[in-house]
Amino acid sequence: QVRLMESGGGSVQAGGSLRLSCRPSGNRYPFGCMGWFRQVPGKDREGVATILNDGTMKYADSVKGRFTISQDNADNNLYLEMNSLKPEDTAMYYCAADPLLNTATTMCSEFSVPPYGYWGQGTQVTVSS
């Protein structure tokens, strides 16, 4: 059974930094796309950053220049370095992975929800002003 385990969330003041980690387990093959999404109550889940299996990265406009996604190719761990945090970054952050190559490109390029993807349980990020 594939599982994604996030960690690293917390509470910080505006301007601060956090580093999220996502550790996959149970997957036999590398994922086609991995990424971070976030959601606040009452709003749709939105894409934050993704990385395709060829290393191509995509960021939401709201986080460009502040967030950096990276992946450890040895064990597929996924990271999100978040700097210059703003109160509007407050959300539950989810790690996602698409194992299917034919939908991974769409997930990574359009922040679409993978139809057969995997999701972590989420980690809360709270930024106070």
Backbone torsions as a table, in degrees:
resi	resn	phi	psi	omega
1	GLN	NA	127.2	-179.5
2	VAL	-79.3	134.5	176.3
3	ARG	-134.9	147.5	174.4
4	LEU	-121.4	124.6	-176.7
5	MET	-116.8	113.8	178.4
6	GLU	-90.0	155.4	172.9
7	SER	-157.2	165.2	174.5
8	GLY	106.4	-5.5	177.4
9	GLY	-69.6	171.3	179.2
10	GLY	167.1	-166.7	-179.2
11	SER	-113.8	130.5	179.0
12	VAL	-140.5	163.3	174.1
13	GLN	-86.7	157.9	178.0
14	ALA	-53.5	137.3	-176.8
15	GLY	93.8	-11.4	-178.7
16	GLY	-81.2	-177.1	-176.7
17	SER	-132.6	151.4	172.5
18	LEU	-143.9	155.5	176.3
19	ARG	-127.2	117.6	177.7
20	LEU	-93.2	145.6	177.2
21	SER	-126.6	148.5	177.0
22	CYS	-135.1	120.1	-178.4
23	ARG	-112.0	112.9	177.8
24	PRO	-83.5	153.3	174.6
25	SER	-148.7	152.5	177.2
26	GLY	86.9	-5.9	179.1
27	ASN	-88.7	136.1	-178.3
28	ARG	-89.0	-24.3	-176.9
29	TYR	-128.0	157.3	176.4
30	PRO	-61.8	149.5	177.4
31	PHE	-78.0	152.0	176.7
32	GLY	-72.1	-37.2	179.8
33	CYS	-147.3	140.8	171.5
34	MET	-130.1	151.5	-178.9
35	GLY	-167.7	177.8	178.6
36	TRP	-118.1	133.8	173.7
37	PHE	-123.2	161.6	176.4
38	ARG	-141.4	157.4	-177.9
39	GLN	-150.8	137.8	172.3
40	VAL	-113.0	153.2	-178.2
41	PRO	-55.9	132.3	177.5
42	GLY	87.1	-2.1	179.5
43	LYS	-123.7	160.5	178.0
44	ASP	-71.3	154.4	174.5
45	ARG	-69.0	136.4	-178.0
46	GLU	-124.0	147.4	178.0
47	GLY	-74.5	141.5	179.4
48	VAL	-110.5	-53.5	-178.6
49	ALA	-159.9	144.4	178.4
50	THR	-137.1	158.6	175.8
51	ILE	-139.3	124.9	-179.5
52	LEU	-82.8	164.2	-176.5
53	ASN	-66.0	-14.1	175.8
54	ASP	-93.4	4.2	177.7
55	GLY	96.3	-5.6	179.5
56	THR	-66.4	129.9	-178.9
57	MET	-113.7	149.8	175.9
58	LYS	-137.4	140.7	179.5
59	TYR	-125.9	146.7	169.8
60	ALA	-67.2	146.6	-178.0
61	ASP	-57.0	-32.9	-174.8
62	SER	-70.7	-15.0	-177.4
63	VAL	-118.8	-2.6	-179.3
64	LYS	-57.9	135.1	179.8
65	GLY	84.9	-11.7	-179.6
66	ARG	-115.8	-34.6	-177.7
67	PHE	-108.2	148.4	176.9
68	THR	-134.7	124.0	176.7
69	ILE	-96.6	143.0	177.7
70	SER	-150.0	164.0	-177.3
71	GLN	-141.8	138.9	174.5
72	ASP	-90.4	108.8	-174.3
73	ASN	-67.3	-18.8	-178.4
74	ALA	-70.9	-37.8	-176.6
75	ASP	-131.0	8.8	178.5
76	ASN	66.1	10.7	174.5
77	ASN	-60.0	141.0	-177.8
78	LEU	-115.0	143.0	-178.2
79	TYR	-131.8	154.5	172.3
80	LEU	-137.4	108.4	176.5
81	GLU	-87.3	121.1	-175.7
82	MET	-118.6	116.2	179.6
83	ASN	-117.1	164.7	179.1
84	SER	48.4	47.8	-176.3
85	LEU	-63.6	144.8	-179.6
86	LYS	-119.3	157.3	177.7
87	PRO	-55.7	-32.1	-179.9
88	GLU	-72.9	-5.2	173.3
89	ASP	-82.6	-7.6	179.5
90	THR	-60.7	124.5	-177.6
91	ALA	-177.7	171.5	167.4
92	MET	-88.2	127.1	-178.0
93	TYR	-104.3	132.0	-177.3
94	TYR	-119.6	138.0	170.9
95	CYS	-89.0	139.0	-179.9
96	ALA	-135.7	152.2	179.4
97	ALA	-145.7	138.3	177.3
98	ASP	-114.8	117.5	-177.5
99	PRO	-82.8	-12.3	-173.6
100	LEU	-96.6	124.0	-176.4
101	LEU	-64.1	-31.8	-175.8
102	ASN	-75.6	-16.5	175.7
103	THR	-111.9	-12.5	-178.5
104	ALA	-63.7	-38.9	-179.4
105	THR	-61.3	-40.7	179.4
106	THR	-67.8	-42.3	178.2
107	MET	-59.3	-44.9	-175.0
108	CYS	-73.6	-34.6	-175.5
109	SER	-89.8	-27.6	-175.4
110	GLU	-120.0	4.2	-178.5
111	PHE	58.1	32.5	179.3
112	SER	-79.2	152.3	178.5
113	VAL	-76.6	120.6	-178.2
114	PRO	-67.0	129.8	-176.8
115	PRO	-63.9	-28.1	180.0
116	TYR	-124.9	33.7	-176.3
117	GLY	-86.8	175.5	179.2
118	TYR	-116.7	148.0	-178.6
119	TRP	-133.3	145.0	172.2
120	GLY	-81.9	179.5	-177.5
121	GLN	-84.3	-11.3	177.4
122	GLY	96.8	150.0	174.5
123	THR	-135.7	132.1	-173.6
124	GLN	-82.4	133.2	173.4
125	VAL	-119.4	124.4	-180.0
126	THR	-125.5	123.5	-179.7
127	VAL	-117.0	121.3	-178.2
128	SER	-101.0	149.5	-178.5
129	SER	-87.6	NA	NA
